[in-house]
């Protein structure tokens, strides 16, 4: 029975743990000490956080029992719609098959060329001796890359530039909506947020409409993403409707920009405070790339940089709490969960479990070459049938950008390590580093 599940300390009448969730890191750190399954309360709503890797894996594999839903996903749907990230189990399998061509390995050469084309000018514009706001700079790079790889050939140059601003506005407003009771949200969501959301959705709508017009010029010879989604067909000949395509594009765009830029920002901060690791990563980029631009094929040739990113993801996963809802009565770790129970897992809590990751606060990319970890312990990409469909795309994008930066710049920390800000994502408040142009770059 769920009555025998421990409740995390610190809950208050009426609000439960809502105030502690405004600064959740210490709360998440404490959960494992109270058991494999721990009860939190958001207001009066109980949410059962799964803290043991083997139980997280069980939950992720059985996505028909633990379906996408709960407070986090309900809120994400208000912005992203009902794409692969948020849709229910009943729709997921079919839609994933239809979206899969977007992330085919054969498309990576084209994507990587666009990534380099939109990142290289920004990276080269930095100045020797400059104190760089790395979080803002990297967000700008990923925004431009994601816009270009998804649908830059289908929107106007004016929309392309406006999207860069609007996606940031949307991201910063999410947490306030999530922790505000539904009946009060209309008072807390500002006009600027509403306008930004409307413009992003309109740009997506325009891209889908134009994709159906063969006379529309495109930026490259192969099909772009809206065209791929329009052309995708199931075995019975059916495809995705315009609304479904809209939701998939907005999901890819917002998740891609915010997650990748957040991971890279934390990575730059970690490397600033670990100069020997930064040196080793730069040597790998030099050895593999020489004086040429990276390509999609280079990603597999830079394992140490990949390990650096994995370790950054372990220490600072972008999504810190994800929820599911049980579709029927079930048992997890010996505890009975009735249908409709809200359950959750935290990649942040799991990645800092000392029983799985010795000395968990130590930034050590070598642990990824020397050790293997139980399934369910490292889940920044999710897992099971709902493993992030864009995982390889995102990882390649981050390796390409980081290798470009490492090849050109050396950087040192300005101040203390970055601290996390309150957001839907676990993102740094600020990452300030001093740049030094590397000799010969």
Secondary structure, DSSP 8 states (H G I E B T S, - for coil): -GGGSEE-TT-BTTTBTTTGGGG-HHHHHHHGGG-SEEEEEETTEEEEEE-SHHHHHHHHH-TTTEEE-SHHHHHHHHHH-SSTTT--HHHHHHHHHHHGGGG-GGGHHHHHHHHHHHHHHHHHTS-TT-EEEHHHHHHHHHHHHHHHHHHGGGS-HHHHHHHHHHHHHHHHHHHHHHHS-GGGHHHHS-HHHHHHHHHHHHHHHHHHHHHT-TTS--SSSS--HHHHHHH---TTS----HHHHHHHHHHHHHHHHHHHHHHHHHHHHHHHT-HHHHHHHHHHHHHHHTTS---GGGGGG-HHHHHHHHHHHHHS-S---EEEEESS-EEETTEEE-TT-EEEE-HHHHHT-TTTSSSTTS--TTHHHH----TTS--TT--GGGS-TTHHHHHHHHHHHHHHHHHHEEEEESSS---EESSSS-EES--EEEEEE-TT-
